[in-house]
């Protein structure tokens, strides 16, 4: 089977979507399929190629939308794939429809969140824009299957215009855990003086939807009972607001900003921390939760979006209501009070993450491709 997987945003831009596309393309190639990964720029250095695939095709995207569409059209015509798989409805699915023209090549679209989720209170989602909302509805009518990454997204997909018979839920997946040298973990602990403090790690973009302000408001409550240090591997538009809150609560000596981290540094941080916290207002899925669980870390997450589908409260992590700092602080303190509980949740987390292996997820996608081609 010849598959064109298209994304208009890829590494080295760092984010859950970009890594998921990379891992999925590699995972499908491992299953023996001919997969062409179409990216806006050369990304060959960012993907692991085995036996020729995934084959990266540089579309040389620039500022001209028309030229971008023509480049995509020319590439699709040259490859002549059996399946086209776009990540996000807009711009990716829309681009494909314009580039595909009269071709009947089946189109699969995966929604990762912002293209269908709509949360007015925090101004989140493309569908808040009427024009985008209409385009999204039109694209969904013309695609063959619409994949969402959690059950929590089904309602949003339906509201966006996707028909029930097109919607398929396939969770995100992650590759096998990479081993991290203990020396690197010790260096992290020394660098941030974690030997005498428990470490809480959070890793995300710095936007209102990530709920970081609720973690900042929870920290003074935690500090009345425990010596902790919060590492924030975050960067984004909300940084000034978060730093102002930190100053307001006099927390500067208890928090270290790391900016975006990746690669071995990210893995060493995940292994070095005692607790991983993701206080998001909403997450369509939460790939970073899986990454923390892989290293046996107890996770405290909001009971919102797709996160409760990953975390079984009290068994492999803890869930708290979103936007409730006191309950977030209580959950963190519960873990800090009980090392045995941290270890128990961490062990179960490590076991439960196996069902999200990229191999299993890739096989689910291939099954959808085959089903579409049989019709």
N, C-alpha and C positions, 0 to 999 in steps of 0.2 A: 504494500500500500504506500502510495506517495502522498505525503502530507506537507502542506505549506502552513507553518505556524507564523503568524504575523503579530508583531508588537511595535507600537510607535514609541515606546519607552523601554530602554533596556540598559543593562550595565554598561558603563560604570555608574550610572545613576543608581543610588542605593535605596532599596525598598522591598517590601514583601512581595509585591507583584513581580518585580524584575527577577528576584531570585526564584520565584515559583515558575516563571516561564523558562528560565535556564534549567532548573531541575527537571521539569516536565519534559522538555525537549530531549534532554539527555536520557531520561527514563524511558521514553518511547523509543528512542534509538536503540537502547539496550534490549528492547523486545524484538529487534530485528526489522523495524519499519524504516522506510526511507523518509526521513524528516528534514525539511529545509526550514531553517529558522531565519525569517526575514526581519531584519532590524534596521533602524534608521541610519546607523553608522556601522563601521566595522567592529564586530564584537567577537571575532575569532579567538582572541586572547582570553576571553571570559568564559568560554565553554570547553568542556572536555569532550574531545572527539575520539570515538572508537570505531574502527572499521568504516571510516569515511563520514559517518553521521553522528550527530546532527551537522548538517552542512550549513554554515552561516552565509547568508546572502546580504551584502551591504546595499541598501536601497539609496544611499546618498541623499537622505532627506535634507532639505534646506527650508528657507522661509516661504517659498512658493507652494501653496497647497495644490495648485494645478499640476506643477511639475512633480510633486511627490506622488500624486495619484497616477500620473503617466508612468513614473518609474515603477510603481507597484503593478500597474497594468501590464507593462512590458515583461516584468519578471514572472508574473503569473502565466502569461502566454507562453513564455519560454519553458517553464517547468511543466506546465499542463498537469497539475496535481489532481488526485482523486478527491481530496478533502482540503478545504481551507479552514483554518482555525484561527480566529481573531480573539485577542484578549482585550476586553472592554467593548461596549457597544459603540461609544464614541470616544475618541475618533476612529478606533481601529475597524470596527464592523462597518461603519459608514464609509470609510476609505475603501474597504474591500468591495462593497456593493457598487460604488462608483467605478472602481477599477475593473471589476469583473464584467461589467457591461451585460451583454445578452447570454453570457456563459451560464450553464446550468450546474456548474461545480458546486456541490453542497457546502454550505457555510455553517460552521459551528462557532458559537460565541460563548466565552466564559466571562461572567461578570464577577469582579473582585470587590465591588462595593459602591464606589462613588458614582458609578454610572446608573445605578437603580435605587440605591438607598437615598431617602430624603428625610432630613431632620432640620426643620425650620429653626428651632431654638438656637442652634449653633451654626446656621447657615451652611449646612453640609449637603452636598449632592447636586449633580448636574440637572436633575429634574426640577430644581427650584427655578430654573430658567425656562420659560415657556417654549422658546424656539428649540432648545435642546430636548425638552420633553417630547415635542412632536417628532423630532428626528429619531429619538430613541424608540418611540412607538412604531415608527415606520420601518426602522431596521429590524426590530423584533418580529414584525410581520413577515419579513422576507428571509430570515435565517431558518435553518432546518432544525437546529437544536440550540437550546439556551441553557448553559450549565451555570449553576450557582454553587458557591463553596460551602454553604451551610443551609440547614432547614429554615433558619431565621430569615433567610433572604427570599424564600418562596413568595411571601406576601408582597414584598417590594417588587419582585419580578412580575407578578400578576398585575399589580397596580401600574407598572411601567408599560404594560401592553403585551406581555408574553402570555401565550395560551398555555393552559395546563398540560396539554399533551407534548409540548416542546420542552418543558422545564425538567432538568435532571440535576440532582444534587450529587456532586462529587467533592469531597473535602480536599483541601490542600495537602500536600505531602512533603516530606523532607528526606534527604539522602541519609545513608548510614552515618552514625556519629563518628566524628574524627577525634582521635586521641589527642590530648593536650599534655605536653610535657609538664611535669610538676614544677620544674624550674620556672616556667613562664607564669604559672599560677602564683608561686611564691614571690616572683617579681611584682606582680599586680598587688599582692597583699602588702609588700614593703612600700611600694610606690605610694599607696593611698592609706598607709598606716592602719591596716585592717586587723593586725594581730590582736589588739585589745578591744576591738569593736566588732559587733555583728554587722554584716554588710547586706544592705538591701539594694538590689539592682533594678532599674527600670530602663527599658530600651525601646525608643519609639521616635516618631516625628514629633515636633513640638507644635501641635495644633489643638484647638479647643476640643475636638472629638477624642483626643487621647486622655483627657481628664487629669492631667498632671497637677492641676491646682488642688485637687482633692487629696492627692498624696502629700503635697506640701502642707496642707492644713492638718493632715493626720499626724505628721511627724512630731510636732510639739507634744501631742498626747503620748506618743510612743516614748519620747525622751524623758518623760516624767518617771518612767519605769526601767528604761534600758539605755545603755550606751550603744548607739547605732550610728552608722555612717551610710548615707544614701549616695550611690553613684548613679548619675543621670546621663546615660548615653543617648542624648537627645539634641536636636537642633531644629530650628524652624521659626515660623512667623510669630509664635507666641512667646518667644524667649524673653522679651522685655517684661511682659506681664508676669511670667513665672519668677524672674529675678527680683522684681519689685515685691512679690509676695515673700520671697526668701528674706529679703531685707526687713520687711514688716515684722516677720516673726523671729528675727535675729537668728537665722539658721545657717548662716554662711559657713561656719566652721564644721557643720555637720553634713554638708552637701558638696559634692564635687561634680562639676560639669565636664563631660568628656567629649561632647560633640558626637557626630556619627562615628561609629566604630564598625569594623568589618574584619573578616579573615581570622587569623590566629588571635588577634587581640580580643575580638568579640567572644571567641570560644573560651579564652582564658578567663575573661570576666564572668561568663556564665558558670564556669567551674569554680571560680573563687568566691562567688556570692553565697550567702546563707539562705536568702529568700529572694525570689523574683516576684516583682509586683507589676501588674498591668491594670491601671485604674480607669481604663477607657470608658467613655460614655457609650460607645458602640464600637464593636469590631465585627466585621462580616465573618471573620474566622479567627485569626490570631496566630500566624505562623510562629512568631517569637515564643509563644507559649510552648509549642512543641519542642523548640530548640532548648528551652530551659528544662523541660521535662526529660529530654534525652540525657541530660547530665545529672539527673536525679535530684532536681531542685524542687522544693515545695513552692507552689505558685499561689499567689493571692490575686484574684482577678474579679472584675465586675461581672455581675450576673446580667449580662446584656449581649445582644446579638448572638453570634455563634460560639461565644466562649463557654456557655454551659453545656454545649455539645461535646466539648473536649474535656472539661473538668467535671468530675463527679464529686460534688461538695462533701468534704470530710473523708474522702477515700483516696483521691490522687491530687488534691489541692483544696483550696478554700475559695468560696464565692461570697461576694458581698454586694449589696444593692449599689448601683451606680450613683455617684455624686453624694455619697454619705461618708464623710471623712471619719466620723466617730466609729462607725462600724468597720471601716477600713483599718483604723488604728487598732481596734479590738482584735481583729483577725491577725494582724502582724504581731501584736503582743502575745496572743495565744501561741503562736509558733515560737516566739522568742522565749517564752516561759517554759517550753517543753521540747527539749532537744530530741527526745524519743519520737515525738509527734512529727517533727521536721524530717527525721530519717524515715519514718514509716510512710509518710505522704510522698517523700522523694523516691523511695523504692517503688511504690505503686505507680507513680508518675512515669518512671523509666520503663516499667513493664507495659503500661497502657499505651505508650506512644508507638509501639510496634505496628499497630493497625494503620498508621499514617505513613508507612514507608512509601517512598516515591515509586517503587516497583509496583505495589498494589494499586496506587493511584493511576499510574500510567496504563495498567491493564484495564482499568475502568474506562479511561478515555478511549482506548482502542476498541473496546466493546461498543461504545457509542458510535464511533466512526463506522464500524462494520454494520451496525444496525441501520444507520442512515444510508449506506451504500446499497443495502439489500432492498430498500424501498423503491 
